[in-house]
Amino acid sequence: MISNAFNEYENEYAFDNVYGHLIEILKRNLDISTESGVVHLDIGCGYGAIAEHITGEVGRVYVGIDANKSGLKSLKDRGFETHEHFLESQEDALSFFERVIGDRKLGSISMLDTLEHLPNGLSILKAIATLASKHSAMVAISVPNIQHRDIGFKLALGSIAYTDAGLLDHTHVMMYDYDHLDRVLRHAGLRICDQNHVRVNHSDQFFPRDHPVLQNATTIRTFLKYVRANVNDQDQINQFVVAALPCEPITGPTFEAVRDVDRPFLSIVTRTQGKRIHTLVEYFTCLAGQVCRDFEVFVVGHRLSLERQIAIEQVIEDLPLWLRDKTKLIRVDHGNRTHPLNVGFAQANGRYIAIHDDDDIPMGHWVDSFRKLAIENDGALLRCVSSLQHVETVSLRGRDGVRSIGKTSPFPSEFDFIQHLSGNYSPNNTLAFPRGVFHHLNMRFDENLTTTEDWDYIMRVASVVGVASSPEITGTYQWLEKGNSLAMHTDNEWALNKAWIQEKLDARPILIPAGTVRKILSLWEHANNVATQLDAVSHRNAIIEGQLGAMSQYDIDVQAQMKAISDHANFLKSEIDRNRNEAVDQQYLLREIGDIIDSTSWKLSAPMRWPKRILGARSSRLRDHLGSSVQQLQETKRRLLSSRSWRATRPMRAVARLFKVHPI
């Protein structure tokens, strides 16, 4: 059945390879306690690595079919039933299978890593499906995955390497991804009911090891891994292992017969809770006046009450016939505010998909502006400009409406990727997303976010497909002063969502639009200039601080000098006061000494002092004491008062005081 001169495919059983996965899928789908003698038919059995496990774990009689004599001999030597046959056509295969089974009951069929070798694979599958249907048997199939990232990454950069065996075995005549395998099985009359794929991080195609897309530290591999893993979960599947049951076969070709389909230019997704019917009416009135009618509308009603649903349906019913036929209401009764966007985008058929809230205003050329922009920028994220208008809800004669407050202010005329890293400057009604990012790259709105989900999606899409901007104002973004989304969520909630978005952007490589390098360089130069200016200012500040320090020290020195002067002045003042007091004391003592010397009693007692004068003692004269200190004068006064001559004349002075005569 399989002829390969370079490889005998003699592979051992392991619980984590295709053989182990096959046994596991059989065990969880079959009744292993069934009656004995039930056959398991292994088509393309090779060396029969599963044979012992079929009998021991599944409880079936193993029968192997192949055209490889070596493999069949190995099985026969181990005591298993084998049949050599080369499968040529559906009729031949079915006839052969029935002869092998005979009157026995067939419980299950397997065909591992064989289908990809068969040029007539669909015919053989039809024979297997017919046999399985007759016996109500389950069929297990495995094929290598052509979508493994080791193949895709190299192929994207111009490299493909067929090998003696493995994912790109040179004997393979058909390549399968999951969708193609499912389609072929459905055409054969088999429907997948379970799967147990073999996943490996590095396949046999993980070579050459020095290829940049295979080296884990490279930016290009990290980026491709992120984009590829987001598309589906098949990037690390080495072999698809599926269980299938007989079903009615589908008709038509197994290949993609239609390469493209006619689509409207734009799908418009409008979220609504049915709370503002008056703005929804105004919105549809503006859509009815569009210059370009190549669009469809999906009104996604989120958690609608019956009353609000009826109100929305009435609005749609009142639309012009051409617009009503393009409009569909989709009810969504679960999820947060982000979920309706994923539902609406999944339904969208347009080449581009736009989000337009039920309270914003599109101008008459809104759709047409996107259409014109797409002519030269097909596939890019399209962006026009919207004007911000603050509004308030008013009621007139029992009917609600909106009234503008103040003037309008347009959002930036060009999408700046770097600017948008810090926040969203592009309201929903300014953007049209290319269909492919959602439907082919599987880039979906992050439903973990409760706010700013649009900003997150804009940045992820822009980093992959780029942005084409038009400065044309095409709509009005109405900001309700009361009851807006800003007031419905806490500041902490907004901050957490913003931090999460920026963390996601920082965690992976991103593609930046052409022209961004120049902007980064400009910002870098500006930052350098600012840094230089800051350095100059810092240097001047350092000088000024030094001068201030010197002045501060000078001030300290001056204050110290002033204190010293003040202390000296206080000292001088105290000295003056002391000298003044001493002078007063000196004058008083001199007066007392003078009174003693000039007194009559002192003069009358002069003879008593003559002996001392004869011996050389000088007589006391007032002028001799003029320069004496207070202490000296006090000593002189004491000496005079204690002298013998002064004491001797004391009676004379007592008599004089008694008669109040001039003291003597």
VOGU-3710 file (C-alpha; in Angstrom, 3 decimals, decimal comma):
1> misnafneye> 0,000/0,000/0,000  2,883/2,337/0,868  6,158/1,987/-0,974  9,149/3,955/0,296  12,609/2,749/-0,604  14,180/5,040/2,022  12,061/4,261/5,077  10,236/1,154/6,334  8,078/3,156/8,801  8,932/0,703/11,585
11> neyafdnvyg> 7,957/2,949/14,483  7,458/1,840/18,065  4,340/2,332/20,145  4,335/5,170/22,695  1,473/6,576/24,720  2,175/10,086/23,405  2,609/9,300/19,696  0,001/8,583/17,044  -0,377/4,964/18,160  -1,023/5,830/21,791
21> hlieilkrnl> -3,450/8,565/20,787  -5,313/6,118/18,540  -5,728/3,592/21,368  -6,927/6,365/23,699  -9,565/7,599/21,251  -10,796/4,036/20,691  -11,001/3,333/24,424  -13,070/6,403/25,151  -15,514/5,777/22,285  -15,878/1,986/22,185
31> distesgvvh> -17,429/-0,523/24,552  -14,397/-2,601/25,412  -16,537/-5,056/27,378  -18,386/-6,186/24,227  -18,557/-9,793/23,099  -15,374/-11,536/22,030  -14,466/-11,965/18,404  -15,231/-8,403/17,303  -12,715/-7,392/14,667  -10,602/-4,269/14,499
41> ldigcgygai> -9,438/-3,734/10,913  -6,134/-1,839/10,626  -5,746/-0,621/7,027  -2,200/0,326/6,062  -1,004/-1,399/9,203  2,726/-1,365/8,468  4,477/-3,196/11,320  1,311/-3,117/13,434  2,586/-1,128/16,413  -0,962/-1,028/17,822
51> aehitgevgr> -1,715/-4,747/17,429  -0,951/-5,874/20,994  -2,793/-2,852/22,429  -5,879/-3,488/20,291  -6,164/-6,983/21,701  -4,994/-6,180/25,218  -6,644/-2,806/25,898  -9,529/-2,553/23,435  -10,464/-6,246/23,481  -10,737/-6,655/19,711
61> vyvgidanks> -9,395/-9,167/17,238  -6,624/-7,413/15,344  -6,526/-7,802/11,546  -3,856/-5,984/9,555  -3,929/-5,050/5,856  -0,960/-3,666/3,934  1,120/-4,162/0,800  4,385/-4,053/2,757  5,651/-7,619/3,076  8,165/-6,837/5,838
71> glkslkdrgf> 5,540/-5,315/8,096  3,083/-8,125/7,495  5,766/-10,707/8,243  6,506/-9,004/11,560  2,828/-9,128/12,495  2,449/-12,740/11,407  5,500/-13,733/13,418  3,826/-12,124/16,458  0,685/-14,205/15,888  -1,640/-11,690/14,255
81> ethehflesq> -3,885/-12,098/11,222  -2,620/-10,217/8,171  -3,676/-9,703/4,560  -1,530/-8,376/1,734  -3,358/-6,148/-0,712  -2,829/-2,998/-2,743  -5,928/-0,798/-2,680  -6,727/0,257/-6,235  -10,364/1,386/-6,394  -13,475/1,834/-4,270
91> edalsfferv> -15,120/-1,321/-5,576  -11,954/-3,395/-5,301  -11,249/-2,175/-1,775  -14,811/-2,751/-0,523  -14,899/-6,231/-2,026  -11,562/-7,098/-0,447  -12,583/-5,740/2,985  -15,801/-7,772/2,939  -13,913/-10,954/2,054  -11,508/-10,347/4,945
101> igdrklgsis> -14,295/-9,734/7,471  -16,534/-12,440/6,218  -19,287/-13,361/8,715  -17,397/-11,763/11,628  -18,593/-8,612/13,315  -16,537/-5,532/12,556  -16,345/-3,145/15,523  -13,762/-0,558/14,469  -11,455/0,447/11,643  -8,197/2,391/11,707
111> mldtlehlpn> -6,061/3,867/8,968  -3,011/5,585/10,428  -0,750/7,825/8,342  -1,864/6,081/5,159  -4,453/8,317/3,530  -1,841/10,904/2,504  -0,039/8,231/0,464  -3,098/7,213/-1,569  -3,731/8,877/-4,937  -7,263/7,465/-4,746
121> glsilkaiat> -7,777/8,324/-1,075  -11,380/9,515/-1,412  -12,388/6,279/-3,161  -10,808/4,156/-0,429  -12,506/6,286/2,245  -15,858/5,721/0,540  -15,240/1,981/0,653  -14,340/2,251/4,350  -17,463/4,363/5,028  -19,678/1,802/3,285
131> laskhsamva> -18,117/-1,011/5,304  -18,413/0,966/8,558  -22,052/1,804/7,852  -22,871/-1,843/7,242  -21,335/-2,879/10,583  -22,059/0,337/12,569  -18,322/0,540/13,133  -16,298/3,546/14,203  -13,443/4,685/11,964  -10,197/6,210/13,283
141> isvpniqhrd> -8,003/8,139/10,867  -4,652/9,895/11,259  -2,847/12,124/8,773  0,146/14,470/9,129  -0,664/18,164/9,522  0,571/20,367/6,700  -0,205/23,402/8,890  2,451/22,739/11,528  4,260/26,001/12,104  7,672/24,478/11,330
151> igfklalgsi> 6,476/24,009/7,745  4,551/27,259/7,502  7,256/29,530/8,875  9,889/28,175/6,497  7,485/28,168/3,562  6,585/31,804/4,229  10,255/32,662/3,764  10,765/30,565/0,643  11,856/27,188/1,980  10,265/23,736/1,690
161> aytdaglldh> 12,078/20,501/2,471  10,726/17,070/1,549  12,213/14,244/3,599  12,368/10,444/3,616  9,573/10,352/6,206  7,615/12,711/8,408  5,346/15,654/7,716  6,734/16,187/4,212  7,411/12,573/3,308  8,382/12,554/-0,378
171> thvmmydydh> 5,857/9,765/-1,018  2,861/11,836/0,118  0,448/12,590/-2,690  -2,022/14,684/-0,673  -1,570/17,259/2,081  -4,142/17,767/4,809  -5,104/20,422/7,261  -8,062/19,848/9,557  -10,619/21,536/7,302  -9,539/19,569/4,249
181> ldrvlrhagl> -9,545/16,300/6,206  -13,038/17,040/7,506  -14,259/17,926/4,009  -12,825/14,741/2,468  -14,326/12,586/5,211  -17,729/14,253/4,772  -17,606/13,581/1,039  -16,774/9,947/1,785  -19,711/9,629/4,182  -17,857/9,947/7,504
191> ricdqnhvrv> -18,375/12,620/10,140  -15,791/13,385/12,821  -17,109/12,693/16,324  -13,943/12,926/18,403  -10,321/13,960/18,089  -7,078/13,293/19,925  -4,363/15,018/17,939  -0,635/14,581/18,494  0,996/17,898/19,351  4,722/18,590/19,284
201> nhsdqffprd> 6,559/21,844/19,727  9,333/20,810/17,338  8,408/18,506/14,462  10,739/16,592/12,161  10,672/19,739/10,003  12,459/21,701/12,736  15,597/22,161/10,662  17,968/23,720/9,804  18,450/24,832/13,390  20,183/28,046/12,315
211> hpvlqnatti> 17,144/29,270/10,359  15,959/32,504/12,068  12,301/31,426/12,029  13,224/28,288/13,996  15,351/29,974/16,654  13,307/30,816/19,721  15,083/34,060/20,579  14,476/35,741/17,220  11,951/38,523/16,868  10,581/37,159/13,598
221> rtflkyvran> 9,790/33,754/15,158  8,136/35,379/18,176  5,990/37,544/15,916  5,005/34,674/13,599  4,201/32,440/16,579  1,882/35,108/17,986  0,034/35,664/14,702  -0,136/31,958/13,835  -1,289/30,777/17,269  -4,101/33,314/17,137
231> vndqdqinqf> -5,520/31,857/13,893  -6,354/28,392/15,273  -4,921/25,733/17,570  -3,358/23,633/14,800  0,074/25,288/14,717  1,673/22,593/16,915  -0,367/19,584/15,774  1,939/17,012/14,233  -0,750/14,484/13,305  -4,513/14,731/13,263
241> vvaalpcepi> -6,101/11,763/15,001  -9,880/11,663/14,592  -12,731/9,265/15,217  -15,572/9,304/12,678  -18,951/7,676/12,226  -20,852/6,899/9,018  -23,116/9,691/7,774  -24,777/10,862/4,598  -22,048/11,961/2,180  -22,036/15,510/0,865
251> tgptfeavrd> -21,647/16,278/-2,812  -19,497/18,634/-4,796  -15,732/18,938/-5,082  -13,463/18,319/-2,104  -11,325/21,299/-3,092  -12,106/25,016/-2,954  -14,151/25,457/-6,104  -14,961/29,129/-5,484  -11,899/31,231/-4,787  -13,825/34,337/-3,813
261> vdrpflsivt> -17,412/35,452/-3,358  -19,248/38,663/-4,057  -19,512/40,726/-0,909  -20,893/44,125/0,031  -18,182/46,692/0,582  -19,069/47,442/4,199  -20,755/45,610/7,066  -21,900/47,950/9,829  -22,172/46,525/13,347  -24,316/48,607/15,691
271> rtqgkrihtl> -24,560/47,716/19,359  -27,682/48,821/21,172  -29,533/48,180/24,402  -32,662/49,804/23,030  -32,518/52,594/25,616  -32,147/55,437/23,095  -34,632/54,768/20,326  -34,630/58,464/19,366  -30,895/58,361/18,517  -31,299/55,020/16,711
281> veyftclagq> -33,959/56,612/14,484  -31,642/59,543/13,738  -28,771/57,154/12,993  -30,829/55,146/10,482  -32,092/58,373/8,924  -28,461/59,254/8,203  -27,773/55,772/6,800  -30,746/56,173/4,469  -29,052/59,239/3,017  -25,712/57,591/2,219
291> vcrdfevfvv> -24,227/58,360/-1,193  -22,860/54,796/-1,380  -25,407/52,066/-0,605  -22,964/49,165/-0,842  -23,337/48,147/2,788  -25,277/45,942/5,201  -26,281/46,619/8,808  -26,269/44,278/11,796  -28,061/45,708/14,810  -26,796/43,688/17,768
301> ghrlslerqi> -29,294/44,033/20,593  -27,635/43,307/23,914  -29,812/41,974/26,745  -32,994/43,438/25,275  -36,269/43,359/27,108  -39,257/42,391/24,977  -40,446/45,996/24,962  -37,107/47,297/23,706  -36,824/44,517/21,140  -40,217/45,454/19,704
311> aieqviedlp> -39,200/49,133/19,628  -36,046/48,304/17,636  -37,962/46,031/15,285  -40,412/48,874/14,676  -37,546/51,208/13,774  -36,248/48,639/11,268  -39,749/48,047/9,892  -40,124/51,780/9,214  -36,929/51,944/7,138  -37,009/52,385/3,356
321> lwlrdktkli> -37,372/49,013/1,688  -33,842/48,973/0,262  -32,332/49,693/3,694  -34,683/47,340/5,532  -33,536/44,484/3,292  -29,920/45,241/4,250  -30,609/45,372/8,003  -30,749/42,455/10,431  -31,407/42,397/14,173  -29,289/39,941/16,192
331> rvdhgnrthp> -30,199/39,321/19,814  -27,403/38,642/22,315  -28,492/37,801/25,843  -25,150/37,163/27,542  -21,620/38,510/27,836  -20,283/41,964/28,619  -20,328/44,989/26,299  -17,523/43,478/24,197  -19,290/40,224/23,308  -21,838/41,780/20,884
341> lnvgfaqang> -18,943/43,041/18,757  -17,585/39,520/18,286  -21,077/38,274/17,433  -21,641/41,063/14,919  -18,222/40,700/13,285  -18,757/36,932/12,946  -21,998/37,574/11,013  -20,497/40,275/8,798  -20,131/39,530/5,079  -18,542/42,780/3,933
351> ryiaihdddd> -14,991/43,309/2,741  -14,729/45,814/5,559  -16,485/45,916/8,925  -17,300/49,132/10,764  -18,595/49,743/14,271  -21,174/52,495/14,612  -22,863/53,143/17,934  -26,568/53,885/18,003  -26,073/57,454/19,268  -23,503/58,750/16,751
361> ipmghwvdsf> -24,141/60,509/13,438  -22,703/59,393/10,064  -22,586/62,035/7,350  -23,892/61,265/3,874  -20,439/60,401/2,504  -19,403/58,205/5,459  -19,532/54,872/3,582  -18,277/56,399/0,336  -15,219/57,901/2,036  -14,179/54,465/3,245
371> rklaiendga> -14,810/53,025/-0,213  -12,579/55,621/-1,874  -9,875/55,144/0,740  -9,913/51,371/0,192  -9,249/51,689/-3,545  -5,595/52,563/-2,956  -5,259/50,927/0,479  -7,107/47,618/0,208  -6,562/45,483/3,299  -5,394/48,278/5,571
381> llrcvsslqh> -7,375/49,556/8,530  -9,270/52,576/7,160  -9,626/55,768/9,195  -11,468/59,011/8,567  -12,157/61,833/11,034  -15,031/62,463/13,404  -15,957/65,607/15,332  -16,601/65,434/19,050  -19,928/66,989/20,036  -21,076/67,225/23,646
391> vetvslrgrd> -24,821/66,664/23,893  -27,552/66,336/26,483  -30,887/64,544/26,426  -33,924/66,800/26,228  -37,643/66,126/26,104  -40,098/68,030/23,957  -43,817/67,284/24,072  -43,123/63,919/25,635  -40,535/62,844/23,069  -36,814/62,497/23,778
401> gvrsigktsp> -34,098/64,056/21,682  -30,542/65,336/21,973  -29,275/68,893/22,051  -25,705/69,947/21,341  -23,708/71,782/23,977  -20,965/74,087/22,734  -18,927/73,783/19,581  -17,566/70,640/17,926  -13,894/69,684/18,030  -12,465/67,245/15,454
411> fpsefdfiqh> -10,257/64,339/16,423  -6,699/64,201/14,958  -6,732/64,127/11,158  -4,126/61,359/10,916  -3,675/58,074/12,750  -0,480/58,271/14,799  0,493/54,799/16,000  2,865/56,116/18,655  0,285/58,561/19,970  -2,297/55,773/20,142
421> lsgnyspnnt> -0,025/53,726/22,402  -1,014/56,055/25,236  -4,752/56,211/24,519  -7,497/56,106/21,890  -7,847/59,072/19,535  -10,027/57,261/17,008  -13,721/56,802/17,897  -15,565/53,800/16,504  -17,317/55,764/13,767  -13,966/56,769/12,230
431> lafprgvfhh> -12,792/53,231/11,426  -13,405/50,352/9,022  -11,624/47,062/9,752  -10,596/44,676/6,953  -12,662/41,501/7,109  -9,648/39,206/6,975  -8,205/40,100/10,363  -11,314/38,723/12,069  -12,311/35,903/9,724  -8,864/34,659/8,667
441> lnmrfdenlt> -6,440/35,774/11,378  -9,071/35,184/14,080  -8,273/38,489/15,775  -11,220/38,983/18,091  -12,232/41,572/20,616  -10,873/40,809/24,074  -13,927/39,966/26,175  -11,862/40,235/29,349  -12,022/44,001/28,864  -15,000/45,876/30,263
451> ttedwdyimr> -13,920/49,201/28,720  -11,614/50,400/25,903  -12,146/47,160/23,972  -12,188/49,194/20,757  -8,780/50,777/21,480  -7,288/47,356/22,182  -8,635/45,968/18,891  -7,506/49,019/16,914  -3,922/48,661/18,131  -3,733/44,914/17,513
461> vasvvgvass> -5,148/45,266/13,999  -3,059/48,343/13,177  0,116/46,523/14,220  -0,552/43,801/11,627  -2,234/45,468/8,622  -1,346/49,143/9,067  -3,631/52,172/8,820  -4,684/54,332/5,868  -5,905/57,757/6,990  -8,076/60,395/5,370
471> peitgtyqwl> -8,409/63,897/6,871  -12,034/64,086/5,733  -14,615/64,581/8,480  -17,328/61,981/7,954  -19,323/61,890/11,180  -20,147/63,230/14,609  -19,174/61,448/17,790  -21,806/62,458/20,332  -20,723/62,508/23,975  -23,637/62,438/26,364
481> ekgnslamht> -22,856/64,558/29,410  -24,867/62,312/31,710  -25,020/58,523/31,517  -21,917/58,071/29,321  -19,590/55,068/29,536  -17,045/57,054/31,531  -19,520/57,487/34,361  -20,688/53,848/34,229  -17,265/52,458/35,186  -14,910/53,356/38,022
491> dnewalnkaw> -11,611/55,158/37,490  -9,828/52,051/38,759  -11,604/49,898/36,153  -10,529/52,226/33,349  -6,950/52,281/34,656  -6,754/48,476/34,940  -8,064/47,969/31,392  -5,598/50,523/30,027  -2,695/48,872/31,845  -3,723/45,435/30,520
501> iqekldarpi> -3,881/46,685/26,920  -0,464/48,316/27,146  0,957/45,208/28,812  -0,303/43,050/25,923  1,250/45,405/23,372  4,546/45,373/25,237  4,638/41,588/25,602  5,079/40,785/21,900  6,779/42,154/18,800  4,607/44,452/16,708
511> lipagtvrki> 4,842/45,730/13,157  4,963/49,499/12,990  3,607/51,422/9,970  5,914/52,952/7,398  7,007/56,413/8,501  6,999/55,512/12,184  10,800/55,319/12,337  11,032/58,953/11,251  8,546/59,910/13,961  10,470/57,910/16,541
521> lslwehannv> 13,709/59,603/15,480  12,000/62,986/15,672  10,724/62,171/19,146  14,173/60,888/20,079  15,836/64,067/18,854  13,241/66,132/20,668  13,831/64,092/23,807  17,598/64,576/23,424  17,118/68,319/22,972  14,906/68,443/26,019
531> atqldavshr> 17,464/66,349/27,913  20,237/68,732/26,816  18,162/71,698/27,905  17,400/69,971/31,179  21,122/69,292/31,644  21,845/72,981/30,994  19,113/74,000/33,400  20,425/71,472/35,900  23,944/72,885/35,466  22,659/76,424/35,950
541> naiiegqlga> 20,683/75,260/38,940  23,844/73,673/40,344  25,710/76,970/39,883  22,857/78,912/41,428  22,650/76,405/44,252  26,415/76,832/44,754  26,009/80,580/44,756  23,073/80,279/47,097  25,216/78,037/49,272  28,024/80,591/49,242
551> msqydidvqa> 25,540/83,354/49,957  24,078/81,258/52,703  27,550/80,761/54,185  28,244/84,465/53,765  24,962/85,190/55,478  25,981/82,841/58,278  29,353/84,606/58,525  27,694/88,022/58,480  25,243/86,912/61,121  28,158/85,591/63,193
561> qmkaisdhan> 29,984/88,903/62,756  26,843/90,831/63,605  26,423/88,676/66,684  30,051/89,304/67,628  29,542/93,038/67,106  26,337/92,904/69,116  28,058/90,943/71,860  30,952/93,445/71,833  28,513/96,341/71,893  26,756/94,769/74,860
571> flkseidrnr> 30,139/94,264/76,485  31,089/97,881/75,844  27,739/99,008/77,167  28,247/96,952/80,307  31,780/98,353/80,587  30,481/101,865/80,160  27,808/101,218/82,760  30,417/99,694/85,051  32,855/102,560/84,461  30,070/105,067/84,981
581> neavdqqyll> 29,137/103,427/88,270  32,817/103,195/89,202  33,305/106,877/88,391  30,374/107,746/90,624  31,865/105,598/93,373  35,284/107,215/92,777  33,798/110,718/93,022  31,923/109,758/96,167  35,045/108,192/97,744  37,239/111,122/96,651
591> reigdiidst> 34,713/113,458/98,224  34,783/111,439/101,442  38,588/111,265/101,425  38,708/114,991/100,673  36,329/115,698/103,564  38,579/113,697/105,868  41,794/115,386/104,713  40,238/118,868/104,758  38,509/118,360/108,094  39,576/120,406/111,154
601> swklsapmrw> 40,093/117,286/113,207  42,502/115,868/110,569  44,430/119,101/110,483  44,535/119,414/114,300  45,899/115,910/114,523  48,725/116,572/112,056  51,409/116,642/114,841  50,544/113,045/115,539  51,666/112,131/111,979  54,950/113,986/112,040
611> pkrilgarss> 56,990/111,058/113,259  56,005/109,071/110,142  56,782/112,009/107,920  60,201/112,293/109,567  60,691/108,638/108,697  59,775/109,379/105,016  56,038/108,812/104,867  54,175/111,251/102,677  51,174/113,098/103,927  47,802/112,280/102,334
621> rlrdhlgssv> 46,851/114,749/99,633  43,664/114,519/97,579  45,425/115,001/94,260  47,511/111,913/94,954  44,335/109,765/94,752  42,722/111,154/91,612  43,856/108,189/89,442  43,149/105,518/92,025  40,606/102,799/91,541  37,552/102,335/93,684
631> qqlqetkrrl> 39,297/99,539/95,571  42,333/101,728/96,143  40,163/104,636/97,265  38,236/102,321/99,565  41,539/101,124/101,009  42,729/104,737/101,450  39,458/105,677/103,142  39,734/102,659/105,432  43,326/103,497/106,267  42,447/107,145/107,071
641> lssrswratr> 39,469/106,212/109,198  41,460/103,600/111,085  44,487/105,855/111,610  45,525/106,789/115,185  45,179/110,482/114,543  41,591/110,116/113,209  40,593/107,942/116,097  42,119/110,405/118,572  39,970/113,254/117,298  36,727/111,288/117,386
651> pmravarlfk> 35,475/113,124/120,584  35,878/116,465/118,843  33,666/115,320/115,988  31,081/113,944/118,393  30,830/117,329/120,182  30,527/119,106/116,847  27,676/116,840/115,747  25,999/117,352/119,122  25,975/121,117/118,705  25,378/120,896/114,978
661> vhpi> 28,353/122,921/114,031  30,499/122,449/110,887  32,133/119,090/111,092  35,644/119,185/112,272
//
